Amino acid sequence: MKGKLVIVLILIILCVCLPLMNGCATSAQTGAAIGGIGGAVIGAVTGGGGGLVVGGLIGAGGGYVVGNEMEK
């Protein structure tokens, strides 16, 4: 039950934050934000609280790299 609550809360936060991410200055920043949220969701589902942090950091780094390459 707790896992489902975490997923629902993350989805609500995602739905609220995605429109605000369009104000990011570059594609790299937008990619980092989207990657961070996606990584946090995957980390929370697979690894709990510690996985949330690690997944968010890895996702943000990956998203930044992809967004940066999209700008070139």
PDB file of N, CA, C, O and CB in Angstrom:
ATOM      1  N   MET A   1       0.818  -1.195   0.000  1.00  0.00           N
ATOM      2  CA  MET A   1       0.000   0.000   0.000  1.00  0.00           C
ATOM      3  C   MET A   1       0.861   1.258   0.000  1.00  0.00           C
ATOM      4  O   MET A   1       0.547   2.242  -0.670  1.00  0.00           O
ATOM      5  CB  MET A   1      -0.930  -0.001   1.199  1.00  0.00           C
ATOM      6  N   LYS A   2       1.960   1.211   0.769  1.00  0.00           N
ATOM      7  CA  LYS A   2       2.828   2.382   0.836  1.00  0.00           C
ATOM      8  C   LYS A   2       3.477   2.677  -0.511  1.00  0.00           C
ATOM      9  O   LYS A   2       3.644   3.839  -0.883  1.00  0.00           O
ATOM     10  CB  LYS A   2       3.901   2.180   1.897  1.00  0.00           C
ATOM     11  N   GLY A   3       3.843   1.625  -1.241  1.00  0.00           N
ATOM     12  CA  GLY A   3       4.441   1.800  -2.555  1.00  0.00           C
ATOM     13  C   GLY A   3       3.501   2.477  -3.538  1.00  0.00           C
ATOM     14  O   GLY A   3       3.921   3.317  -4.334  1.00  0.00           O
ATOM     15  N   LYS A   4       2.231   2.112  -3.478  1.00  0.00           N
ATOM     16  CA  LYS A   4       1.246   2.737  -4.364  1.00  0.00           C
ATOM     17  C   LYS A   4       1.062   4.204  -4.016  1.00  0.00           C
ATOM     18  O   LYS A   4       0.876   5.036  -4.904  1.00  0.00           O
ATOM     19  CB  LYS A   4      -0.097   2.004  -4.281  1.00  0.00           C
ATOM     20  N   LEU A   5       1.113   4.526  -2.730  1.00  0.00           N
ATOM     21  CA  LEU A   5       0.970   5.917  -2.301  1.00  0.00           C
ATOM     22  C   LEU A   5       2.131   6.757  -2.823  1.00  0.00           C
ATOM     23  O   LEU A   5       1.933   7.889  -3.264  1.00  0.00           O
ATOM     24  CB  LEU A   5       0.896   6.005  -0.764  1.00  0.00           C
ATOM     25  N   VAL A   6       3.335   6.206  -2.772  1.00  0.00           N
ATOM     26  CA  VAL A   6       4.508   6.919  -3.281  1.00  0.00           C
ATOM     27  C   VAL A   6       4.369   7.177  -4.770  1.00  0.00           C
ATOM     28  O   VAL A   6       4.658   8.276  -5.242  1.00  0.00           O
ATOM     29  CB  VAL A   6       5.792   6.125  -2.999  1.00  0.00           C
ATOM     30  N   ILE A   7       3.934   6.182  -5.505  1.00  0.00           N
ATOM     31  CA  ILE A   7       3.772   6.332  -6.954  1.00  0.00           C
ATOM     32  C   ILE A   7       2.714   7.389  -7.269  1.00  0.00           C
ATOM     33  O   ILE A   7       2.914   8.216  -8.159  1.00  0.00           O
ATOM     34  CB  ILE A   7       3.387   4.983  -7.599  1.00  0.00           C
ATOM     35  N   VAL A   8       1.608   7.370  -6.559  1.00  0.00           N
ATOM     36  CA  VAL A   8       0.548   8.350  -6.798  1.00  0.00           C
ATOM     37  C   VAL A   8       1.043   9.761  -6.477  1.00  0.00           C
ATOM     38  O   VAL A   8       0.774  10.695  -7.233  1.00  0.00           O
ATOM     39  CB  VAL A   8      -0.701   8.015  -5.953  1.00  0.00           C
ATOM     40  N   LEU A   9       1.760   9.926  -5.370  1.00  0.00           N
ATOM     41  CA  LEU A   9       2.282  11.249  -5.019  1.00  0.00           C
ATOM     42  C   LEU A   9       3.280  11.752  -6.055  1.00  0.00           C
ATOM     43  O   LEU A   9       3.262  12.930  -6.412  1.00  0.00           O
ATOM     44  CB  LEU A   9       2.940  11.211  -3.644  1.00  0.00           C
ATOM     45  N   ILE A  10       4.134  10.883  -6.530  1.00  0.00           N
ATOM     46  CA  ILE A  10       5.107  11.292  -7.540  1.00  0.00           C
ATOM     47  C   ILE A  10       4.404  11.671  -8.835  1.00  0.00           C
ATOM     48  O   ILE A  10       4.789  12.645  -9.481  1.00  0.00           O
ATOM     49  CB  ILE A  10       6.125  10.171  -7.795  1.00  0.00           C
ATOM     50  N   LEU A  11       3.383  10.922  -9.223  1.00  0.00           N
ATOM     51  CA  LEU A  11       2.642  11.266 -10.438  1.00  0.00           C
ATOM     52  C   LEU A  11       1.923  12.602 -10.306  1.00  0.00           C
ATOM     53  O   LEU A  11       1.856  13.367 -11.268  1.00  0.00           O
ATOM     54  CB  LEU A  11       1.637  10.173 -10.766  1.00  0.00           C
ATOM     55  N   ILE A  12       1.391  12.885  -9.134  1.00  0.00           N
ATOM     56  CA  ILE A  12       0.734  14.180  -8.913  1.00  0.00           C
ATOM     57  C   ILE A  12       1.756  15.307  -9.016  1.00  0.00           C
ATOM     58  O   ILE A  12       1.501  16.324  -9.661  1.00  0.00           O
ATOM     59  CB  ILE A  12       0.031  14.214  -7.528  1.00  0.00           C
ATOM     60  N   ILE A  13       2.911  15.124  -8.382  1.00  0.00           N
ATOM     61  CA  ILE A  13       3.958  16.145  -8.454  1.00  0.00           C
ATOM     62  C   ILE A  13       4.416  16.326  -9.894  1.00  0.00           C
ATOM     63  O   ILE A  13       4.644  17.452 -10.337  1.00  0.00           O
ATOM     64  CB  ILE A  13       5.155  15.767  -7.554  1.00  0.00           C
ATOM     65  N   LEU A  14       4.550  15.231 -10.621  1.00  0.00           N
ATOM     66  CA  LEU A  14       4.957  15.292 -12.014  1.00  0.00           C
ATOM     67  C   LEU A  14       3.954  16.079 -12.848  1.00  0.00           C
ATOM     68  O   LEU A  14       4.349  16.906 -13.670  1.00  0.00           O
ATOM     69  CB  LEU A  14       5.120  13.889 -12.577  1.00  0.00           C
ATOM     70  N   CYS A  15       2.673  15.834 -12.647  1.00  0.00           N
ATOM     71  CA  CYS A  15       1.634  16.530 -13.409  1.00  0.00           C
ATOM     72  C   CYS A  15       1.619  18.026 -13.101  1.00  0.00           C
ATOM     73  O   CYS A  15       1.294  18.837 -13.968  1.00  0.00           O
ATOM     74  CB  CYS A  15       0.262  15.923 -13.109  1.00  0.00           C
ATOM     75  N   VAL A  16       1.966  18.385 -11.883  1.00  0.00           N
ATOM     76  CA  VAL A  16       1.988  19.794 -11.514  1.00  0.00           C
ATOM     77  C   VAL A  16       3.250  20.470 -12.051  1.00  0.00           C
ATOM     78  O   VAL A  16       3.203  21.623 -12.478  1.00  0.00           O
ATOM     79  CB  VAL A  16       1.904  19.949  -9.986  1.00  0.00           C
ATOM     80  N   CYS A  17       4.373  19.756 -12.030  1.00  0.00           N
ATOM     81  CA  CYS A  17       5.658  20.359 -12.388  1.00  0.00           C
ATOM     82  C   CYS A  17       5.947  20.393 -13.884  1.00  0.00           C
ATOM     83  O   CYS A  17       6.673  21.278 -14.338  1.00  0.00           O
ATOM     84  CB  CYS A  17       6.750  19.625 -11.705  1.00  0.00           C
ATOM     85  N   LEU A  18       5.414  19.475 -14.651  1.00  0.00           N
ATOM     86  CA  LEU A  18       5.744  19.434 -16.081  1.00  0.00           C
ATOM     87  C   LEU A  18       5.422  20.733 -16.822  1.00  0.00           C
ATOM     88  O   LEU A  18       6.250  21.184 -17.612  1.00  0.00           O
ATOM     89  CB  LEU A  18       5.005  18.298 -16.735  1.00  0.00           C
ATOM     90  N   PRO A  19       4.271  21.349 -16.606  1.00  0.00           N
ATOM     91  CA  PRO A  19       4.035  22.623 -17.303  1.00  0.00           C
ATOM     92  C   PRO A  19       5.024  23.710 -16.905  1.00  0.00           C
ATOM     93  O   PRO A  19       5.340  24.585 -17.711  1.00  0.00           O
ATOM     94  CB  PRO A  19       2.629  23.105 -17.029  1.00  0.00           C
ATOM     95  N   LEU A  20       5.515  23.664 -15.672  1.00  0.00           N
ATOM     96  CA  LEU A  20       6.470  24.666 -15.228  1.00  0.00           C
ATOM     97  C   LEU A  20       7.848  24.447 -15.823  1.00  0.00           C
ATOM     98  O   LEU A  20       8.637  25.388 -15.911  1.00  0.00           O
ATOM     99  CB  LEU A  20       6.559  24.667 -13.727  1.00  0.00           C
ATOM    100  N   MET A  21       8.157  23.219 -16.235  1.00  0.00           N
ATOM    101  CA  MET A  21       9.459  22.917 -16.808  1.00  0.00           C
ATOM    102  C   MET A  21       9.650  23.526 -18.182  1.00  0.00           C
ATOM    103  O   MET A  21      10.779  23.625 -18.663  1.00  0.00           O
ATOM    104  CB  MET A  21       9.651  21.438 -16.885  1.00  0.00           C
ATOM    105  N   ASN A  22       8.579  23.930 -18.815  1.00  0.00           N
ATOM    106  CA  ASN A  22       8.708  24.539 -20.132  1.00  0.00           C
ATOM    107  C   ASN A  22       9.422  25.877 -20.055  1.00  0.00           C
ATOM    108  O   ASN A  22       9.881  26.391 -21.075  1.00  0.00           O
ATOM    109  CB  ASN A  22       7.341  24.715 -20.769  1.00  0.00           C
ATOM    110  N   GLY A  23       9.522  26.447 -18.865  1.00  0.00           N
ATOM    111  CA  GLY A  23      10.211  27.717 -18.687  1.00  0.00           C
ATOM    112  C   GLY A  23      11.715  27.558 -18.554  1.00  0.00           C
ATOM    113  O   GLY A  23      12.412  28.555 -18.368  1.00  0.00           O
ATOM    114  N   CYS A  24      12.238  26.350 -18.642  1.00  0.00           N
ATOM    115  CA  CYS A  24      13.685  26.143 -18.545  1.00  0.00           C
ATOM    116  C   CYS A  24      14.368  26.831 -19.719  1.00  0.00           C
ATOM    117  O   CYS A  24      13.826  26.879 -20.824  1.00  0.00           O
ATOM    118  CB  CYS A  24      14.035  24.625 -18.517  1.00  0.00           C
ATOM    119  N   ALA A  25      15.560  27.364 -19.471  1.00  0.00           N
ATOM    120  CA  ALA A  25      16.258  28.159 -20.477  1.00  0.00           C
ATOM    121  C   ALA A  25      16.784  27.313 -21.634  1.00  0.00           C
ATOM    122  O   ALA A  25      16.799  27.771 -22.776  1.00  0.00           O
ATOM    123  CB  ALA A  25      17.401  28.907 -19.836  1.00  0.00           C
ATOM    124  N   THR A  26      17.209  26.104 -21.354  1.00  0.00           N
ATOM    125  CA  THR A  26      17.824  25.294 -22.404  1.00  0.00           C
ATOM    126  C   THR A  26      17.222  23.898 -22.408  1.00  0.00           C
ATOM    127  O   THR A  26      16.549  23.486 -21.463  1.00  0.00           O
ATOM    128  CB  THR A  26      19.352  25.220 -22.214  1.00  0.00           C
ATOM    129  N   SER A  27      17.481  23.188 -23.488  1.00  0.00           N
ATOM    130  CA  SER A  27      17.024  21.797 -23.567  1.00  0.00           C
ATOM    131  C   SER A  27      17.744  20.927 -22.555  1.00  0.00           C
ATOM    132  O   SER A  27      17.198  19.930 -22.083  1.00  0.00           O
ATOM    133  CB  SER A  27      17.236  21.240 -24.975  1.00  0.00           C
ATOM    134  N   ALA A  28      18.982  21.308 -22.217  1.00  0.00           N
ATOM    135  CA  ALA A  28      19.736  20.544 -21.230  1.00  0.00           C
ATOM    136  C   ALA A  28      19.055  20.625 -19.863  1.00  0.00           C
ATOM    137  O   ALA A  28      18.966  19.623 -19.153  1.00  0.00           O
ATOM    138  CB  ALA A  28      21.188  21.060 -21.141  1.00  0.00           C
ATOM    139  N   GLN A  29      18.576  21.811 -19.495  1.00  0.00           N
ATOM    140  CA  GLN A  29      17.886  21.969 -18.214  1.00  0.00           C
ATOM    141  C   GLN A  29      16.559  21.214 -18.209  1.00  0.00           C
ATOM    142  O   GLN A  29      16.204  20.571 -17.221  1.00  0.00           O
ATOM    143  CB  GLN A  29      17.648  23.455 -17.916  1.00  0.00           C
ATOM    144  N   THR A  30      15.837  21.298 -19.310  1.00  0.00           N
ATOM    145  CA  THR A  30      14.575  20.575 -19.402  1.00  0.00           C
ATOM    146  C   THR A  30      14.816  19.072 -19.336  1.00  0.00           C
ATOM    147  O   THR A  30      14.090  18.351 -18.652  1.00  0.00           O
ATOM    148  CB  THR A  30      13.837  20.941 -20.697  1.00  0.00           C
ATOM    149  N   GLY A  31      15.831  18.605 -20.046  1.00  0.00           N
ATOM    150  CA  GLY A  31      16.164  17.181 -20.020  1.00  0.00           C
ATOM    151  C   GLY A  31      16.576  16.718 -18.632  1.00  0.00           C
ATOM    152  O   GLY A  31      16.217  15.618 -18.212  1.00  0.00           O
ATOM    153  N   ALA A  32      17.328  17.551 -17.918  1.00  0.00           N
ATOM    154  CA  ALA A  32      17.739  17.207 -16.562  1.00  0.00           C
ATOM    155  C   ALA A  32      16.538  17.118 -15.632  1.00  0.00           C
ATOM    156  O   ALA A  32      16.473  16.224 -14.789  1.00  0.00           O
ATOM    157  CB  ALA A  32      18.737  18.231 -16.031  1.00  0.00           C
ATOM    158  N   ALA A  33      15.593  18.030 -15.776  1.00  0.00           N
ATOM    159  CA  ALA A  33      14.407  18.006 -14.921  1.00  0.00           C
ATOM    160  C   ALA A  33      13.554  16.774 -15.201  1.00  0.00           C
ATOM    161  O   ALA A  33      13.124  16.090 -14.272  1.00  0.00           O
ATOM    162  CB  ALA A  33      13.575  19.278 -15.123  1.00  0.00           C
ATOM    163  N   ILE A  34      13.312  16.493 -16.460  1.00  0.00           N
ATOM    164  CA  ILE A  34      12.492  15.335 -16.817  1.00  0.00           C
ATOM    165  C   ILE A  34      13.204  14.035 -16.438  1.00  0.00           C
ATOM    166  O   ILE A  34      12.583  13.111 -15.911  1.00  0.00           O
ATOM    167  CB  ILE A  34      12.168  15.347 -18.326  1.00  0.00           C
ATOM    168  N   GLY A  35      14.510  13.970 -16.709  1.00  0.00           N
ATOM    169  CA  GLY A  35      15.280  12.785 -16.352  1.00  0.00           C
ATOM    170  C   GLY A  35      15.338  12.568 -14.852  1.00  0.00           C
ATOM    171  O   GLY A  35      15.283  11.433 -14.377  1.00  0.00           O
ATOM    172  N   GLY A  36      15.451  13.662 -14.104  1.00  0.00           N
ATOM    173  CA  GLY A  36      15.481  13.556 -12.647  1.00  0.00           C
ATOM    174  C   GLY A  36      14.184  13.024 -12.080  1.00  0.00           C
ATOM    175  O   GLY A  36      14.191  12.182 -11.183  1.00  0.00           O
ATOM    176  N   ILE A  37      13.083  13.506 -12.594  1.00  0.00           N
ATOM    177  CA  ILE A  37      11.778  13.026 -12.118  1.00  0.00           C
ATOM    178  C   ILE A  37      11.569  11.572 -12.535  1.00  0.00           C
ATOM    179  O   ILE A  37      11.119  10.754 -11.732  1.00  0.00           O
ATOM    180  CB  ILE A  37      10.630  13.915 -12.670  1.00  0.00           C
ATOM    181  N   GLY A  38      11.892  11.250 -13.780  1.00  0.00           N
ATOM    182  CA  GLY A  38      11.742   9.863 -14.238  1.00  0.00           C
ATOM    183  C   GLY A  38      12.615   8.908 -13.456  1.00  0.00           C
ATOM    184  O   GLY A  38      12.174   7.823 -13.075  1.00  0.00           O
ATOM    185  N   GLY A  39      13.857   9.306 -13.215  1.00  0.00           N
ATOM    186  CA  GLY A  39      14.756   8.470 -12.436  1.00  0.00           C
ATOM    187  C   GLY A  39      14.294   8.306 -11.006  1.00  0.00           C
ATOM    188  O   GLY A  39      14.432   7.231 -10.421  1.00  0.00           O
ATOM    189  N   ALA A  40      13.742   9.373 -10.436  1.00  0.00           N
ATOM    190  CA  ALA A  40      13.234   9.288  -9.068  1.00  0.00           C
ATOM    191  C   ALA A  40      12.049   8.336  -8.979  1.00  0.00           C
ATOM    192  O   ALA A  40      11.931   7.576  -8.017  1.00  0.00           O
ATOM    193  CB  ALA A  40      12.832  10.672  -8.561  1.00  0.00           C
ATOM    194  N   VAL A  41      11.181   8.373  -9.968  1.00  0.00           N
ATOM    195  CA  VAL A  41      10.029   7.462  -9.980  1.00  0.00           C
ATOM    196  C   VAL A  41      10.501   6.010 -10.076  1.00  0.00           C
ATOM    197  O   VAL A  41      10.042   5.151  -9.324  1.00  0.00           O
ATOM    198  CB  VAL A  41       9.079   7.796 -11.160  1.00  0.00           C
ATOM    199  N   ILE A  42      11.410   5.748 -10.996  1.00  0.00           N
ATOM    200  CA  ILE A  42      11.910   4.377 -11.156  1.00  0.00           C
ATOM    201  C   ILE A  42      12.657   3.937  -9.906  1.00  0.00           C
ATOM    202  O   ILE A  42      12.499   2.804  -9.453  1.00  0.00           O
ATOM    203  CB  ILE A  42      12.830   4.270 -12.389  1.00  0.00           C
ATOM    204  N   GLY A  43      13.473   4.833  -9.346  1.00  0.00           N
ATOM    205  CA  GLY A  43      14.214   4.493  -8.136  1.00  0.00           C
ATOM    206  C   GLY A  43      13.307   4.235  -6.950  1.00  0.00           C
ATOM    207  O   GLY A  43      13.577   3.345  -6.144  1.00  0.00           O
ATOM    208  N   ALA A  44      12.226   5.010  -6.833  1.00  0.00           N
ATOM    209  CA  ALA A  44      11.293   4.814  -5.727  1.00  0.00           C
ATOM    210  C   ALA A  44      10.572   3.482  -5.838  1.00  0.00           C
ATOM    211  O   ALA A  44      10.336   2.806  -4.836  1.00  0.00           O
ATOM    212  CB  ALA A  44      10.281   5.949  -5.680  1.00  0.00           C
ATOM    213  N   VAL A  45      10.226   3.110  -7.058  1.00  0.00           N
ATOM    214  CA  VAL A  45       9.514   1.853  -7.262  1.00  0.00           C
ATOM    215  C   VAL A  45      10.427   0.664  -6.988  1.00  0.00           C
ATOM    216  O   VAL A  45      10.008  -0.322  -6.382  1.00  0.00           O
ATOM    217  CB  VAL A  45       8.959   1.776  -8.687  1.00  0.00           C
ATOM    218  N   THR A  46      11.673   0.763  -7.435  1.00  0.00           N
ATOM    219  CA  THR A  46      12.560  -0.384  -7.313  1.00  0.00           C
ATOM    220  C   THR A  46      13.344  -0.436  -6.015  1.00  0.00           C
ATOM    221  O   THR A  46      13.640  -1.522  -5.517  1.00  0.00           O
ATOM    222  CB  THR A  46      13.504  -0.391  -8.441  1.00  0.00           C
ATOM    223  N   GLY A  47      13.691   0.736  -5.450  1.00  0.00           N
ATOM    224  CA  GLY A  47      14.601   0.702  -4.317  1.00  0.00           C
ATOM    225  C   GLY A  47      14.179   1.445  -3.077  1.00  0.00           C
ATOM    226  O   GLY A  47      14.966   1.534  -2.135  1.00  0.00           O
ATOM    227  N   GLY A  48      12.986   1.981  -3.026  1.00  0.00           N
ATOM    228  CA  GLY A  48      12.550   2.706  -1.841  1.00  0.00           C
ATOM    229  C   GLY A  48      13.159   4.096  -1.764  1.00  0.00           C
ATOM    230  O   GLY A  48      13.454   4.710  -2.789  1.00  0.00           O
ATOM    231  N   GLY A  49      13.347   4.598  -0.529  1.00  0.00           N
ATOM    232  CA  GLY A  49      13.811   5.962  -0.318  1.00  0.00           C
ATOM    233  C   GLY A  49      15.198   6.223  -0.856  1.00  0.00           C
ATOM    234  O   GLY A  49      15.429   7.250  -1.494  1.00  0.00           O
ATOM    235  N   GLY A  50      16.137   5.307  -0.610  1.00  0.00           N
ATOM    236  CA  GLY A  50      17.482   5.484  -1.129  1.00  0.00           C
ATOM    237  C   GLY A  50      17.531   5.403  -2.632  1.00  0.00           C
ATOM    238  O   GLY A  50      18.305   6.114  -3.274  1.00  0.00           O
ATOM    239  N   GLY A  51      16.717   4.548  -3.196  1.00  0.00           N
ATOM    240  CA  GLY A  51      16.649   4.424  -4.649  1.00  0.00           C
ATOM    241  C   GLY A  51      16.082   5.662  -5.302  1.00  0.00           C
ATOM    242  O   GLY A  51      16.439   5.985  -6.435  1.00  0.00           O
ATOM    243  N   LEU A  52      15.207   6.359  -4.609  1.00  0.00           N
ATOM    244  CA  LEU A  52      14.618   7.586  -5.120  1.00  0.00           C
ATOM    245  C   LEU A  52      15.702   8.625  -5.348  1.00  0.00           C
ATOM    246  O   LEU A  52      15.742   9.266  -6.398  1.00  0.00           O
ATOM    247  CB  LEU A  52      13.550   8.122  -4.153  1.00  0.00           C
ATOM    248  N   VAL A  53      16.574   8.792  -4.376  1.00  0.00           N
ATOM    249  CA  VAL A  53      17.630   9.800  -4.480  1.00  0.00           C
ATOM    250  C   VAL A  53      18.633   9.419  -5.568  1.00  0.00           C
ATOM    251  O   VAL A  53      18.977  10.242  -6.416  1.00  0.00           O
ATOM    252  CB  VAL A  53      18.350   9.969  -3.127  1.00  0.00           C
ATOM    253  N   VAL A  54      19.095   8.186  -5.540  1.00  0.00           N
ATOM    254  CA  VAL A  54      20.083   7.737  -6.523  1.00  0.00           C
ATOM    255  C   VAL A  54      19.487   7.772  -7.925  1.00  0.00           C
ATOM    256  O   VAL A  54      20.135   8.240  -8.861  1.00  0.00           O
ATOM    257  CB  VAL A  54      20.579   6.314  -6.187  1.00  0.00           C
ATOM    258  N   GLY A  55      18.268   7.286  -8.076  1.00  0.00           N
ATOM    259  CA  GLY A  55      17.614   7.301  -9.383  1.00  0.00           C
ATOM    260  C   GLY A  55      17.415   8.711  -9.901  1.00  0.00           C
ATOM    261  O   GLY A  55      17.581   8.972 -11.093  1.00  0.00           O
ATOM    262  N   GLY A  56      17.059   9.620  -9.006  1.00  0.00           N
ATOM    263  CA  GLY A  56      16.886  11.014  -9.412  1.00  0.00           C
ATOM    264  C   GLY A  56      18.181  11.641  -9.896  1.00  0.00           C
ATOM    265  O   GLY A  56      18.196  12.361 -10.894  1.00  0.00           O
ATOM    266  N   LEU A  57      19.270  11.365  -9.185  1.00  0.00           N
ATOM    267  CA  LEU A  57      20.566  11.917  -9.588  1.00  0.00           C
ATOM    268  C   LEU A  57      21.042  11.347 -10.919  1.00  0.00           C
ATOM    269  O   LEU A  57      21.516  12.082 -11.786  1.00  0.00           O
ATOM    270  CB  LEU A  57      21.608  11.645  -8.513  1.00  0.00           C
ATOM    271  N   ILE A  58      20.913  10.045 -11.073  1.00  0.00           N
ATOM    272  CA  ILE A  58      21.336   9.416 -12.330  1.00  0.00           C
ATOM    273  C   ILE A  58      20.453   9.896 -13.485  1.00  0.00           C
ATOM    274  O   ILE A  58      20.951  10.184 -14.573  1.00  0.00           O
ATOM    275  CB  ILE A  58      21.278   7.868 -12.214  1.00  0.00           C
ATOM    276  N   GLY A  59      19.153   9.980 -13.247  1.00  0.00           N
ATOM    277  CA  GLY A  59      18.239  10.445 -14.289  1.00  0.00           C
ATOM    278  C   GLY A  59      18.499  11.887 -14.690  1.00  0.00           C
ATOM    279  O   GLY A  59      18.425  12.231 -15.869  1.00  0.00           O
ATOM    280  N   ALA A  60      18.806  12.736 -13.705  1.00  0.00           N
ATOM    281  CA  ALA A  60      19.096  14.134 -14.017  1.00  0.00           C
ATOM    282  C   ALA A  60      20.366  14.260 -14.836  1.00  0.00           C
ATOM    283  O   ALA A  60      20.427  15.053 -15.776  1.00  0.00           O
ATOM    284  CB  ALA A  60      19.218  14.954 -12.737  1.00  0.00           C
ATOM    285  N   GLY A  61      21.380  13.483 -14.486  1.00  0.00           N
ATOM    286  CA  GLY A  61      22.617  13.520 -15.261  1.00  0.00           C
ATOM    287  C   GLY A  61      22.416  13.041 -16.684  1.00  0.00           C
ATOM    288  O   GLY A  61      22.897  13.659 -17.633  1.00  0.00           O
ATOM    289  N   GLY A  62      21.700  11.928 -16.826  1.00  0.00           N
ATOM    290  CA  GLY A  62      21.427  11.406 -18.161  1.00  0.00           C
ATOM    291  C   GLY A  62      20.564  12.351 -18.985  1.00  0.00           C
ATOM    292  O   GLY A  62      20.812  12.556 -20.173  1.00  0.00           O
ATOM    293  N   GLY A  63      19.555  12.923 -18.350  1.00  0.00           N
ATOM    294  CA  GLY A  63      18.689  13.864 -19.050  1.00  0.00           C
ATOM    295  C   GLY A  63      19.432  15.111 -19.494  1.00  0.00           C
ATOM    296  O   GLY A  63      19.159  15.649 -20.567  1.00  0.00           O
ATOM    297  N   TYR A  64      20.372  15.575 -18.675  1.00  0.00           N
ATOM    298  CA  TYR A  64      21.164  16.743 -19.040  1.00  0.00           C
ATOM    299  C   TYR A  64      22.019  16.457 -20.266  1.00  0.00           C
ATOM    300  O   TYR A  64      22.112  17.282 -21.176  1.00  0.00           O
ATOM    301  CB  TYR A  64      22.047  17.178 -17.871  1.00  0.00           C
ATOM    302  N   VAL A  65      22.642  15.284 -20.285  1.00  0.00           N
ATOM    303  CA  VAL A  65      23.497  14.914 -21.413  1.00  0.00           C
ATOM    304  C   VAL A  65      22.677  14.833 -22.695  1.00  0.00           C
ATOM    305  O   VAL A  65      23.089  15.349 -23.734  1.00  0.00           O
ATOM    306  CB  VAL A  65      24.202  13.569 -21.144  1.00  0.00           C
ATOM    307  N   VAL A  66      21.521  14.189 -22.621  1.00  0.00           N
ATOM    308  CA  VAL A  66      20.672  14.059 -23.814  1.00  0.00           C
ATOM    309  C   VAL A  66      20.179  15.425 -24.273  1.00  0.00           C
ATOM    310  O   VAL A  66      20.212  15.730 -25.466  1.00  0.00           O
ATOM    311  CB  VAL A  66      19.471  13.131 -23.529  1.00  0.00           C
ATOM    312  N   GLY A  67      19.723  16.246 -23.336  1.00  0.00           N
ATOM    313  CA  GLY A  67      19.258  17.587 -23.708  1.00  0.00           C
ATOM    314  C   GLY A  67      20.357  18.452 -24.298  1.00  0.00           C
ATOM    315  O   GLY A  67      20.123  19.222 -25.230  1.00  0.00           O
ATOM    316  N   ASN A  68      21.547  18.321 -23.753  1.00  0.00           N
ATOM    317  CA  ASN A  68      22.683  19.090 -24.263  1.00  0.00           C
ATOM    318  C   ASN A  68      23.025  18.672 -25.686  1.00  0.00           C
ATOM    319  O   ASN A  68      23.341  19.518 -26.522  1.00  0.00           O
ATOM    320  CB  ASN A  68      23.904  18.914 -23.353  1.00  0.00           C
ATOM    321  N   GLU A  69      22.966  17.383 -25.966  1.00  0.00           N
ATOM    322  CA  GLU A  69      23.244  16.903 -27.311  1.00  0.00           C
ATOM    323  C   GLU A  69      22.141  17.313 -28.290  1.00  0.00           C
ATOM    324  O   GLU A  69      22.415  17.518 -29.472  1.00  0.00           O
ATOM    325  CB  GLU A  69      23.402  15.385 -27.304  1.00  0.00           C
ATOM    326  N   MET A  70      20.917  17.434 -27.819  1.00  0.00           N
ATOM    327  CA  MET A  70      19.811  17.846 -28.696  1.00  0.00           C
ATOM    328  C   MET A  70      19.974  19.298 -29.155  1.00  0.00           C
ATOM    329  O   MET A  70      19.486  19.669 -30.222  1.00  0.00           O
ATOM    330  CB  MET A  70      18.464  17.674 -27.971  1.00  0.00           C
ATOM    331  N   GLU A  71      20.650  20.108 -28.362  1.00  0.00           N
ATOM    332  CA  GLU A  71      20.827  21.509 -28.721  1.00  0.00           C
ATOM    333  C   GLU A  71      21.867  21.701 -29.825  1.00  0.00           C
ATOM    334  O   GLU A  71      21.847  22.713 -30.526  1.00  0.00           O
ATOM    335  CB  GLU A  71      21.226  22.306 -27.498  1.00  0.00           C
ATOM    336  N   LYS A  72      22.763  20.747 -29.981  1.00  0.00           N
ATOM    337  CA  LYS A  72      23.846  20.897 -30.973  1.00  0.00           C
ATOM    338  C   LYS A  72      23.362  20.650 -32.369  1.00  0.00           C
ATOM    339  O   LYS A  72      24.142  20.735 -33.318  1.00  0.00           O
ATOM    340  CB  LYS A  72      24.988  19.954 -30.668  1.00  0.00           C
TER     341      LYS A  72
END
